[in-house]
Amino acid sequence: MKLEQKRNWIAGMALFVMTMALYWPATAFPFVNYDDQLYVYQNPEVLNGLSWSGIKWSLTAIVAANWHPLTLWSHMADCSIYHLFAGGHHLTSLLLHSANVVLLWLLFMSMTGRFWPAVLAAALFGWHPLNVESVAWIAERKNVLSTFFFLLTLLAYLRYARNPRPAPYLLALILFALGLAAKPMLVTLPFVLFLLDYWPLQRIFPSPAALNDGNTRRDHLVLWDKIPFFILGAAACIVTYIVHNKAGDVVSLAGVPATSRLLNIPLAYMTYLEKAVWPSGLCVFYGFPQSTPVVSAASCLILLLAGTFAAWHWRSKYRWLPVGWFWFLGTLVPVVGFVQIGLQAWADRHAYVPLMGIFLIVICALNELWAVKPFARTYLILAAGAFLCGCLVLTRQQLNDWRNSVALFSQAIAVDPNNPVAQDLLGAAYNGDGRLTEAIEHFADAVRIQPQNGEYQYNLGRDLINAGDFAGAEDHLAAALKQIPDDPVLHNTLGVVLMQSGKPLEAEKEFSRAIALQPDYSKPYLNLGKTLLKEGEAPAAVTNLILAVRLEPDWPEALESLASAYAATGNLSNALSTANLALEIAKTNHQDSLADQITGELNAYRSKTSR
């Protein structure tokens, strides 16, 4: 093996192993209650593992308002291997991120022809704390997976452009399609290909020096060979918009006005740059600001325009400068807020690919300084080493925030106490730990910050029921229904509260409304039947409870209530047979207290029968 090849193998393995070691604690982390349930632990199709039926399902499935079958396949494969061991799912994401580090090193080394600058860029990418979210969040598998195909596509394209042949071109096109099937944010990749055509390939606007060396020529295929990439990207854009719009994830102008969006765009760009340089105050969700000062937005816009002017002005001397700058600006376009998806102002995960452009500028600038300022080389090495060491420390700290749901959302609240999403999710996390008092406290904070949100009102009302505060629960559930009037679960829950509060007639109305909204929803039939039974309307109760049992034949609670309703009508024969079936199912389900209750009722029915 040649010395250069040996060096490359050592560098690649070192980058891979060090990245794995940095993120290894994540393999001990559980799932978090923020989209992980949608992708994995509450998704029955994914839990079944990788199968032909699951693959066919994934081709039309919409999960978390996204169409990304390849990502679902990866989660299915994990479930086949690891089942619900979260550490295994984390390991897959970690392997993909570590592979991306190596691929980025290969890409930048191919682009710049420089070994150590490419190593530095890959280390910056792999160890920067801004990328922790993409690696440590199982639901963000789509980010690391799509980037894997993004980098492979660029490497295949470089090989094709330097030696045009059908095989590497088709490979690049296939890899791009796979990347889009993992996450449609890659729609900007064709524009990155144009940037590569400018530099280092110089297929467009080649410099005189490049033309004179005989290895570069004006390539008239530079537009035509992008057309298939643009077609795939356009199709992905259309599908993504339709899917998000259908899922209600596209925020209307009423939700986020056009003025707010436009003001937030330069602020978002500068926030990513700021956090790349000074990665503090990172968290899982940044709420959309209630108002963005025009002065702040204008200042950010001026800085962005200054950066763009500098990149354009120095394009002849430093061709890498506009490539890195427009890589950063362009790849952020799908998520910067022109079309507002969700209520986040920006997100750490969105910087995963765009910051590669900034890292490219950094290493190329350092390489230029290295060449023209030999006396400064020691300082350059020390500065780069210090920044990388800082990244390692901060990444470990940031990774610790992902150790569980409570820690994750507590950090988000520490960054912004008026973040209603984080308050609500922290309440849900405390619920999962059985800490009802803390959950109510944070649900109440979410409602205080955003009282018009029906989901927050419902979550608070539901927990107040569990705490026995039916009056408070009624108020919040009624407030929730004003925002979400056609939610059958809300109507059913409010009905339960009204029944507990001694308002049976009002409760019956809510249960009936829930049934009208969703006739195949079994719970309101049970609750309506139990309410009617208490009111002495046993025949009507039997009718509703039979419907509940038809929807869920193995539901012991419904069968027990139906048996009681039969007994109230004097039909002891049906009461006995139904109660016996309820008892059998309760014992199978290890519902011991319910089984004891049914046993007592059976004895009462037998006593009446023997008289």
TORVO-548209 format. One line per field, with one value per residue (C-alpha): z, y, x; residue number from 1; chain. Coordinates in steps of 0.25 Angstrom, whole numbers, plus 5000, padded with zeros to 4 digits. Example, Ala and Ser with C-alpha at 12.3 -4.5 7.8 and 13.67 -1.06 7.14 Angstrom:
2
c3: (5031, 5029)
c2: (4982, 4996)
c1: (5049, 5055)
n: (1, 2)
chain: (A, A)
This chain:
611
c3: (5000, 4996, 5007, 5002, 5002, 5016, 5021, 5015, 5022, 5035, 5034, 5030, 5041, 5051, 5047, 5048, 5061, 5068, 5064, 5069, 5082, 5084, 5082, 5088, 5101, 5092, 5091, 5105, 5103, 5102, 5092, 5094, 5093, 5081, 5068, 5072, 5075, 5061, 5055, 5063, 5077, 5074, 5059, 5057, 5043, 5047, 5059, 5050, 5044, 5030, 5021, 5007, 5013, 5021, 5009, 5001, 5012, 5013, 4998, 5001, 5016, 5022, 5035, 5043, 5031, 5022, 5011, 5012, 5010, 5010, 5024, 5029, 5023, 5032, 5044, 5040, 5039, 5052, 5058, 5052, 5058, 5071, 5073, 5084, 5089, 5087, 5088, 5075, 5068, 5073, 5068, 5054, 5054, 5060, 5049, 5038, 5044, 5045, 5031, 5026, 5033, 5025, 5012, 5014, 5016, 5003, 4996, 5001, 4998, 4984, 4982, 4989, 4986, 5001, 5011, 5024, 5021, 5017, 5030, 5038, 5031, 5033, 5048, 5049, 5043, 5051, 5065, 5064, 5075, 5065, 5058, 5071, 5069, 5055, 5062, 5076, 5071, 5066, 5058, 5051, 5044, 5031, 5033, 5034, 5024, 5013, 5015, 5013, 4999, 4997, 4999, 4991, 4980, 4979, 4979, 4968, 4960, 4962, 4956, 4944, 4942, 4941, 4932, 4926, 4925, 4926, 4939, 4949, 4944, 4945, 4959, 4963, 4958, 4966, 4979, 4978, 4976, 4989, 4996, 4993, 4997, 5011, 5012, 5002, 5007, 4997, 4986, 4985, 4981, 4966, 4970, 4978, 4965, 4958, 4969, 4967, 4952, 4955, 4965, 4965, 4952, 4945, 4934, 4934, 4934, 4934, 4937, 4926, 4934, 4934, 4920, 4917, 4924, 4914, 4925, 4925, 4914, 4913, 4914, 4907, 4914, 4927, 4927, 4920, 4929, 4941, 4935, 4941, 4954, 4953, 4949, 4961, 4970, 4965, 4967, 4981, 4983, 4978, 4986, 4999, 4998, 4996, 5007, 5017, 5013, 5014, 5028, 5032, 5034, 5024, 5033, 5027, 5026, 5037, 5046, 5042, 5034, 5021, 5028, 5040, 5030, 5022, 5034, 5040, 5028, 5030, 5045, 5043, 5033, 5043, 5055, 5048, 5045, 5059, 5065, 5056, 5062, 5076, 5078, 5091, 5095, 5086, 5088, 5081, 5078, 5075, 5075, 5064, 5070, 5073, 5067, 5060, 5061, 5047, 5051, 5055, 5042, 5034, 5041, 5038, 5023, 5022, 5027, 5018, 5006, 5010, 5010, 4997, 4991, 4997, 4991, 4977, 4978, 4981, 4972, 4961, 4972, 4981, 4973, 4986, 4993, 4985, 4985, 5000, 5002, 4992, 4997, 5011, 5006, 4995, 5003, 5014, 5005, 5007, 5022, 5024, 5024, 5010, 5012, 5027, 5031, 5046, 5056, 5058, 5054, 5051, 5056, 5058, 5049, 5037, 5038, 5036, 5021, 5019, 5029, 5020, 5011, 5023, 5027, 5012, 5013, 5026, 5021, 5008, 5015, 5025, 5014, 5007, 5020, 5022, 5008, 5009, 5024, 5028, 5041, 5045, 5043, 5058, 5062, 5051, 5057, 5071, 5067, 5059, 5071, 5081, 5073, 5071, 5086, 5089, 5080, 5086, 5100, 5096, 5088, 5100, 5108, 5097, 5096, 5110, 5108, 5100, 5111, 5113, 5110, 5123, 5121, 5106, 5109, 5122, 5114, 5103, 5114, 5120, 5107, 5106, 5117, 5109, 5099, 5099, 5091, 5101, 5113, 5107, 5103, 5117, 5123, 5114, 5118, 5133, 5130, 5125, 5138, 5146, 5152, 5151, 5159, 5150, 5138, 5141, 5145, 5131, 5123, 5131, 5126, 5112, 5113, 5120, 5108, 5097, 5102, 5088, 5086, 5087, 5089, 5101, 5107, 5105, 5111, 5124, 5125, 5124, 5135, 5144, 5142, 5147, 5159, 5162, 5159, 5150, 5151, 5146, 5135, 5130, 5128, 5120, 5112, 5108, 5104, 5096, 5088, 5084, 5077, 5072, 5071, 5063, 5071, 5076, 5087, 5093, 5093, 5100, 5110, 5114, 5115, 5125, 5133, 5133, 5137, 5149, 5152, 5153, 5140, 5133, 5122, 5118, 5118, 5109, 5099, 5098, 5097, 5086, 5079, 5079, 5073, 5062, 5058, 5058, 5058, 5059, 5072, 5083, 5096, 5095, 5093, 5106, 5114, 5108, 5112, 5126, 5127, 5123, 5132, 5144, 5139, 5139, 5124, 5124, 5110, 5103, 5111, 5105, 5091, 5092, 5100, 5089, 5079, 5088, 5089, 5074, 5071, 5082, 5084, 5094, 5103, 5117, 5123, 5112, 5114, 5129, 5127, 5117, 5126, 5137, 5127, 5123, 5138, 5140, 5129, 5136, 5125, 5135, 5125, 5115, 5128, 5132, 5119, 5116, 5130, 5129, 5115, 5122, 5134, 5124, 5116, 5129, 5135, 5121, 5122, 5136, 5140, 5154, 5161, 5149, 5150, 5165, 5162, 5151, 5160, 5171, 5160, 5155, 5168, 5170, 5156, 5160, 5173, 5166, 5156, 5167, 5174)
c2: (5000, 5014, 5024, 5033, 5022, 5018, 5032, 5033, 5020, 5024, 5038, 5032, 5022, 5033, 5042, 5031, 5025, 5038, 5042, 5029, 5031, 5045, 5041, 5027, 5032, 5033, 5018, 5018, 5028, 5025, 5029, 5044, 5047, 5057, 5050, 5037, 5031, 5034, 5028, 5016, 5012, 5015, 5012, 4998, 4997, 5001, 4992, 4980, 4981, 4981, 4973, 4974, 4978, 4989, 4994, 4995, 5003, 5012, 5016, 5024, 5026, 5040, 5040, 5053, 5061, 5055, 5045, 5038, 5023, 5021, 5027, 5018, 5006, 5009, 5010, 4997, 4990, 4995, 4989, 4976, 4976, 4984, 4983, 4994, 4995, 5010, 5009, 5001, 5011, 5022, 5013, 5013, 5029, 5030, 5020, 5029, 5042, 5036, 5031, 5045, 5051, 5042, 5045, 5060, 5058, 5050, 5061, 5073, 5066, 5063, 5078, 5085, 5075, 5077, 5066, 5074, 5085, 5074, 5066, 5079, 5082, 5068, 5069, 5082, 5076, 5063, 5069, 5083, 5084, 5089, 5075, 5068, 5069, 5062, 5050, 5049, 5050, 5037, 5044, 5051, 5039, 5045, 5056, 5047, 5037, 5047, 5054, 5041, 5040, 5055, 5053, 5041, 5048, 5059, 5049, 5042, 5055, 5059, 5046, 5047, 5062, 5059, 5047, 5047, 5033, 5028, 5019, 5030, 5039, 5029, 5026, 5040, 5041, 5029, 5033, 5047, 5040, 5031, 5044, 5050, 5038, 5039, 5054, 5064, 5076, 5071, 5078, 5088, 5078, 5082, 5096, 5090, 5083, 5096, 5101, 5090, 5092, 5106, 5101, 5092, 5086, 5100, 5094, 5108, 5121, 5114, 5123, 5127, 5119, 5107, 5107, 5109, 5097, 5088, 5080, 5089, 5093, 5100, 5089, 5091, 5079, 5087, 5091, 5078, 5068, 5075, 5074, 5060, 5065, 5077, 5068, 5059, 5072, 5078, 5066, 5065, 5079, 5077, 5064, 5070, 5083, 5074, 5065, 5076, 5084, 5071, 5069, 5083, 5086, 5098, 5110, 5120, 5135, 5137, 5128, 5134, 5147, 5150, 5162, 5153, 5142, 5152, 5159, 5145, 5140, 5149, 5147, 5132, 5132, 5140, 5132, 5119, 5127, 5132, 5118, 5112, 5122, 5122, 5110, 5114, 5114, 5101, 5094, 5085, 5096, 5110, 5117, 5127, 5141, 5148, 5160, 5163, 5177, 5183, 5189, 5175, 5169, 5180, 5179, 5164, 5166, 5176, 5166, 5156, 5165, 5169, 5154, 5152, 5164, 5160, 5146, 5152, 5162, 5152, 5141, 5142, 5141, 5131, 5123, 5115, 5127, 5128, 5113, 5112, 5124, 5121, 5106, 5111, 5121, 5112, 5099, 5106, 5112, 5100, 5102, 5117, 5121, 5125, 5114, 5113, 5098, 5097, 5108, 5107, 5120, 5111, 5098, 5092, 5081, 5090, 5094, 5080, 5081, 5097, 5099, 5090, 5102, 5111, 5100, 5100, 5115, 5113, 5102, 5109, 5122, 5116, 5109, 5122, 5128, 5116, 5119, 5134, 5135, 5125, 5132, 5130, 5115, 5112, 5121, 5115, 5101, 5106, 5113, 5101, 5092, 5100, 5102, 5087, 5084, 5094, 5087, 5073, 5079, 5086, 5074, 5065, 5075, 5077, 5062, 5061, 5069, 5057, 5047, 5047, 5055, 5063, 5068, 5071, 5080, 5086, 5091, 5097, 5104, 5109, 5115, 5121, 5120, 5126, 5114, 5108, 5096, 5092, 5095, 5085, 5075, 5075, 5073, 5061, 5056, 5057, 5050, 5039, 5038, 5038, 5052, 5058, 5071, 5075, 5072, 5080, 5092, 5092, 5089, 5102, 5110, 5106, 5110, 5123, 5126, 5122, 5121, 5120, 5106, 5095, 5084, 5091, 5093, 5079, 5073, 5082, 5078, 5063, 5064, 5072, 5060, 5051, 5060, 5060, 5075, 5073, 5088, 5093, 5081, 5085, 5100, 5096, 5085, 5095, 5105, 5094, 5091, 5106, 5104, 5090, 5088, 5076, 5067, 5054, 5051, 5065, 5064, 5050, 5055, 5067, 5057, 5049, 5062, 5066, 5052, 5053, 5067, 5062, 5068, 5055, 5062, 5071, 5059, 5051, 5062, 5062, 5047, 5048, 5059, 5050, 5038, 5047, 5052, 5038, 5027, 5016, 5022, 5012, 5020, 5030, 5018, 5012, 5025, 5028, 5015, 5016, 5030, 5025, 5013, 5022, 5030, 5018, 5017, 5002, 4999, 5011, 5007, 4993, 4998, 5007, 4997, 4987, 4996, 4998, 4983, 4982, 4992, 4985, 4971, 4968, 4980, 4975, 4988, 4990, 4975, 4977, 4990, 4982, 4971, 4981, 4987, 4974, 4971, 4984, 4981, 4967, 4959, 4951, 4940, 4950, 4957, 4944, 4940, 4954, 4955, 4942, 4946, 4959, 4951, 4942, 4954, 4961, 4949, 4948, 4962, 4961, 4972, 4966, 4977, 4977, 4962, 4963, 4973, 4964, 4952, 4959, 4964, 4949, 4944, 4954, 4950, 4936, 4939, 4946, 4934, 4924, 4931)
c1: (5000, 5005, 5009, 4998, 4987, 4992, 4990, 4976, 4972, 4977, 4971, 4957, 4957, 4962, 4950, 4940, 4945, 4946, 4932, 4927, 4934, 4928, 4914, 4915, 4907, 4895, 4894, 4889, 4878, 4863, 4853, 4848, 4833, 4835, 4832, 4840, 4826, 4821, 4833, 4836, 4830, 4815, 4815, 4810, 4815, 4829, 4829, 4826, 4840, 4844, 4835, 4829, 4815, 4823, 4830, 4817, 4811, 4822, 4821, 4808, 4810, 4810, 4817, 4819, 4814, 4825, 4826, 4840, 4839, 4854, 4854, 4843, 4850, 4862, 4853, 4847, 4860, 4864, 4852, 4855, 4869, 4867, 4852, 4849, 4863, 4866, 4881, 4881, 4873, 4883, 4894, 4889, 4888, 4902, 4908, 4901, 4907, 4921, 4920, 4916, 4928, 4937, 4929, 4930, 4945, 4946, 4938, 4945, 4959, 4954, 4949, 4961, 4973, 4977, 4978, 4979, 4968, 4959, 4961, 4959, 4945, 4941, 4944, 4937, 4925, 4925, 4928, 4920, 4910, 4900, 4899, 4895, 4880, 4882, 4889, 4883, 4869, 4864, 4852, 4863, 4868, 4863, 4874, 4886, 4881, 4878, 4891, 4898, 4892, 4894, 4909, 4910, 4902, 4913, 4924, 4918, 4915, 4930, 4935, 4925, 4929, 4943, 4942, 4928, 4922, 4908, 4911, 4915, 4904, 4893, 4899, 4898, 4884, 4879, 4886, 4879, 4866, 4869, 4873, 4859, 4852, 4859, 4856, 4852, 4860, 4871, 4863, 4874, 4884, 4884, 4888, 4900, 4904, 4904, 4913, 4923, 4922, 4928, 4938, 4946, 4941, 4941, 4931, 4925, 4932, 4946, 4958, 4968, 4978, 4969, 4967, 4981, 4986, 4978, 4970, 4958, 4949, 4936, 4925, 4912, 4906, 4906, 4891, 4886, 4892, 4884, 4871, 4867, 4872, 4863, 4851, 4853, 4855, 4842, 4834, 4839, 4835, 4821, 4819, 4825, 4816, 4803, 4807, 4809, 4797, 4788, 4794, 4791, 4806, 4807, 4804, 4795, 4797, 4787, 4796, 4809, 4807, 4816, 4823, 4827, 4832, 4840, 4846, 4850, 4857, 4870, 4869, 4869, 4881, 4889, 4885, 4891, 4904, 4904, 4902, 4912, 4923, 4917, 4909, 4901, 4887, 4884, 4871, 4861, 4850, 4852, 4838, 4834, 4836, 4824, 4830, 4843, 4849, 4850, 4864, 4869, 4864, 4870, 4883, 4884, 4880, 4891, 4901, 4896, 4897, 4911, 4915, 4908, 4916, 4929, 4927, 4924, 4935, 4946, 4940, 4952, 4963, 4956, 4946, 4943, 4937, 4924, 4923, 4923, 4914, 4903, 4904, 4900, 4890, 4883, 4882, 4875, 4864, 4854, 4854, 4857, 4842, 4837, 4827, 4825, 4825, 4822, 4823, 4838, 4846, 4859, 4864, 4878, 4876, 4873, 4888, 4893, 4896, 4896, 4908, 4917, 4918, 4923, 4933, 4938, 4940, 4947, 4957, 4960, 4963, 4972, 4979, 4981, 4987, 4996, 5002, 5004, 5007, 5017, 5020, 5005, 5004, 5006, 4995, 4986, 4988, 4986, 4973, 4968, 4971, 4965, 4952, 4951, 4954, 4943, 4934, 4937, 4933, 4921, 4916, 4917, 4909, 4899, 4898, 4894, 4882, 4876, 4878, 4863, 4850, 4850, 4865, 4862, 4850, 4855, 4867, 4858, 4850, 4864, 4867, 4853, 4843, 4832, 4833, 4819, 4823, 4834, 4825, 4814, 4825, 4831, 4817, 4816, 4829, 4826, 4813, 4821, 4829, 4816, 4819, 4805, 4807, 4819, 4812, 4800, 4809, 4816, 4802, 4797, 4809, 4807, 4792, 4797, 4806, 4797, 4782, 4776, 4783, 4773, 4783, 4789, 4776, 4772, 4785, 4783, 4768, 4772, 4782, 4772, 4763, 4773, 4776, 4761, 4759, 4746, 4742, 4756, 4756, 4742, 4747, 4759, 4752, 4741, 4752, 4759, 4746, 4744, 4757, 4755, 4740, 4739, 4749, 4741, 4752, 4750, 4734, 4736, 4745, 4737, 4725, 4733, 4735, 4721, 4716, 4726, 4721, 4707, 4702, 4697, 4688, 4700, 4709, 4699, 4699, 4715, 4715, 4705, 4712, 4725, 4718, 4712, 4726, 4732, 4722, 4733, 4739, 4735, 4738, 4726, 4717, 4722, 4721, 4707, 4702, 4708, 4701, 4688, 4689, 4691, 4679, 4670, 4669, 4674, 4668, 4675, 4688, 4688, 4686, 4699, 4707, 4704, 4710, 4722, 4724, 4722, 4734, 4743, 4738, 4749, 4747, 4744, 4740, 4729, 4725, 4724, 4715, 4706, 4704, 4700, 4690, 4684, 4682, 4675, 4665, 4663, 4670, 4679, 4682, 4689, 4695, 4701, 4707, 4713, 4719, 4725, 4732, 4736, 4742, 4750, 4756, 4759, 4767, 4774, 4778, 4782, 4772, 4771, 4763, 4753, 4752, 4749, 4738, 4732, 4732, 4724, 4714, 4713, 4710, 4699, 4693, 4693, 4687, 4675, 4674, 4673, 4661)
n: (1, 2, 3, 4, 5, 6, 7, 8, 9, 10, 11, 12, 13, 14, 15, 16, 17, 18, 19, 20, 21, 22, 23, 24, 25, 26, 27, 28, 29, 30, 31, 32, 33, 34, 35, 36, 37, 38, 39, 40, 41, 42, 43, 44, 45, 46, 47, 48, 49, 50, 51, 52, 53, 54, 55, 56, 57, 58, 59, 60, 61, 62, 63, 64, 65, 66, 67, 68, 69, 70, 71, 72, 73, 74, 75, 76, 77, 78, 79, 80, 81, 82, 83, 84, 85, 86, 87, 88, 89, 90, 91, 92, 93, 94, 95, 96, 97, 98, 99, 100, 101, 102, 103, 104, 105, 106, 107, 108, 109, 110, 111, 112, 113, 114, 115, 116, 117, 118, 119, 120, 121, 122, 123, 124, 125, 126, 127, 128, 129, 130, 131, 132, 133, 134, 135, 136, 137, 138, 139, 140, 141, 142, 143, 144, 145, 146, 147, 148, 149, 150, 151, 152, 153, 154, 155, 156, 157, 158, 159, 160, 161, 162, 163, 164, 165, 166, 167, 168, 169, 170, 171, 172, 173, 174, 175, 176, 177, 178, 179, 180, 181, 182, 183, 184, 185, 186, 187, 188, 189, 190, 191, 192, 193, 194, 195, 196, 197, 198, 199, 200, 201, 202, 203, 204, 205, 206, 207, 208, 209, 210, 211, 212, 213, 214, 215, 216, 217, 218, 219, 220, 221, 222, 223, 224, 225, 226, 227, 228, 229, 230, 231, 232, 233, 234, 235, 236, 237, 238, 239, 240, 241, 242, 243, 244, 245, 246, 247, 248, 249, 250, 251, 252, 253, 254, 255, 256, 257, 258, 259, 260, 261, 262, 263, 264, 265, 266, 267, 268, 269, 270, 271, 272, 273, 274, 275, 276, 277, 278, 279, 280, 281, 282, 283, 284, 285, 286, 287, 288, 289, 290, 291, 292, 293, 294, 295, 296, 297, 298, 299, 300, 301, 302, 303, 304, 305, 306, 307, 308, 309, 310, 311, 312, 313, 314, 315, 316, 317, 318, 319, 320, 321, 322, 323, 324, 325, 326, 327, 328, 329, 330, 331, 332, 333, 334, 335, 336, 337, 338, 339, 340, 341, 342, 343, 344, 345, 346, 347, 348, 349, 350, 351, 352, 353, 354, 355, 356, 357, 358, 359, 360, 361, 362, 363, 364, 365, 366, 367, 368, 369, 370, 371, 372, 373, 374, 375, 376, 377, 378, 379, 380, 381, 382, 383, 384, 385, 386, 387, 388, 389, 390, 391, 392, 393, 394, 395, 396, 397, 398, 399, 400, 401, 402, 403, 404, 405, 406, 407, 408, 409, 410, 411, 412, 413, 414, 415, 416, 417, 418, 419, 420, 421, 422, 423, 424, 425, 426, 427, 428, 429, 430, 431, 432, 433, 434, 435, 436, 437, 438, 439, 440, 441, 442, 443, 444, 445, 446, 447, 448, 449, 450, 451, 452, 453, 454, 455, 456, 457, 458, 459, 460, 461, 462, 463, 464, 465, 466, 467, 468, 469, 470, 471, 472, 473, 474, 475, 476, 477, 478, 479, 480, 481, 482, 483, 484, 485, 486, 487, 488, 489, 490, 491, 492, 493, 494, 495, 496, 497, 498, 499, 500, 501, 502, 503, 504, 505, 506, 507, 508, 509, 510, 511, 512, 513, 514, 515, 516, 517, 518, 519, 520, 521, 522, 523, 524, 525, 526, 527, 528, 529, 530, 531, 532, 533, 534, 535, 536, 537, 538, 539, 540, 541, 542, 543, 544, 545, 546, 547, 548, 549, 550, 551, 552, 553, 554, 555, 556, 557, 558, 559, 560, 561, 562, 563, 564, 565, 566, 567, 568, 569, 570, 571, 572, 573, 574, 575, 576, 577, 578, 579, 580, 581, 582, 583, 584, 585, 586, 587, 588, 589, 590, 591, 592, 593, 594, 595, 596, 597, 598, 599, 600, 601, 602, 603, 604, 605, 606, 607, 608, 609, 610, 611)
chain: (A, A, A, A, A, A, A, A, A, A, A, A, A, A, A, A, A, A, A, A, A, A, A, A, A, A, A, A, A, A, A, A, A, A, A, A, A, A, A, A, A, A, A, A, A, A, A, A, A, A, A, A, A, A, A, A, A, A, A, A, A, A, A, A, A, A, A, A, A, A, A, A, A, A, A, A, A, A, A, A, A, A, A, A, A, A, A, A, A, A, A, A, A, A, A, A, A, A, A, A, A, A, A, A, A, A, A, A, A, A, A, A, A, A, A, A, A, A, A, A, A, A, A, A, A, A, A, A, A, A, A, A, A, A, A, A, A, A, A, A, A, A, A, A, A, A, A, A, A, A, A, A, A, A, A, A, A, A, A, A, A, A, A, A, A, A, A, A, A, A, A, A, A, A, A, A, A, A, A, A, A, A, A, A, A, A, A, A, A, A, A, A, A, A, A, A, A, A, A, A, A, A, A, A, A, A, A, A, A, A, A, A, A, A, A, A, A, A, A, A, A, A, A, A, A, A, A, A, A, A, A, A, A, A, A, A, A, A, A, A, A, A, A, A, A, A, A, A, A, A, A, A, A, A, A, A, A, A, A, A, A, A, A, A, A, A, A, A, A, A, A, A, A, A, A, A, A, A, A, A, A, A, A, A, A, A, A, A, A, A, A, A, A, A, A, A, A, A, A, A, A, A, A, A, A, A, A, A, A, A, A, A, A, A, A, A, A, A, A, A, A, A, A, A, A, A, A, A, A, A, A, A, A, A, A, A, A, A, A, A, A, A, A, A, A, A, A, A, A, A, A, A, A, A, A, A, A, A, A, A, A, A, A, A, A, A, A, A, A, A, A, A, A, A, A, A, A, A, A, A, A, A, A, A, A, A, A, A, A, A, A, A, A, A, A, A, A, A, A, A, A, A, A, A, A, A, A, A, A, A, A, A, A, A, A, A, A, A, A, A, A, A, A, A, A, A, A, A, A, A, A, A, A, A, A, A, A, A, A, A, A, A, A, A, A, A, A, A, A, A, A, A, A, A, A, A, A, A, A, A, A, A, A, A, A, A, A, A, A, A, A, A, A, A, A, A, A, A, A, A, A, A, A, A, A, A, A, A, A, A, A, A, A, A, A, A, A, A, A, A, A, A, A, A, A, A, A, A, A, A, A, A, A, A, A, A, A, A, A, A, A, A, A, A, A, A, A, A, A, A, A, A, A, A, A, A, A, A, A, A, A, A, A, A, A, A, A, A, A, A, A, A, A, A, A, A, A, A, A, A, A, A, A, A, A, A, A, A, A, A, A, A, A, A, A, A, A, A, A, A, A, A, A, A, A, A, A, A, A, A, A, A, A, A, A, A, A, A, A, A, A, A, A, A, A, A, A, A, A, A, A)
